[in-house]
Amino acid sequence: MLRDGDGMVRADAAHALGQLRPPATAAVRPLIATLEDGAAFTRVRAAEALGAMGPAARAAVGPLAVHVESLRQRDPMTRPSVDRALQAIGAPAPPR
């Protein structure tokens, strides 16, 4: 569903993966890929899902940090979600 043609379906899928308990660690890599989605809302949901997984999404720290740097000018809507995800996973948010 993370590859569905409808952005809302992709966003809902990302959100659902973040709500699973125990965390769906197999979904970390697909969620990292979803950070590059064409729809801003889907990128936000992917970052939120990774944050909801907390330390179980530790593999996402590097990609999230790289992604947040690319957001400085092009995507201010996603930046706060990425910052919160990094903090929830246990990594400090990059400086502004």
Summary of the structure (lengths in Angstrom):
residues: 96
radius of gyration: 11.8
end to end distance: 33.1
largest distance: 35.1
contacts: 301
relative contact order: 0.17
helix: 71%
strand: 0%
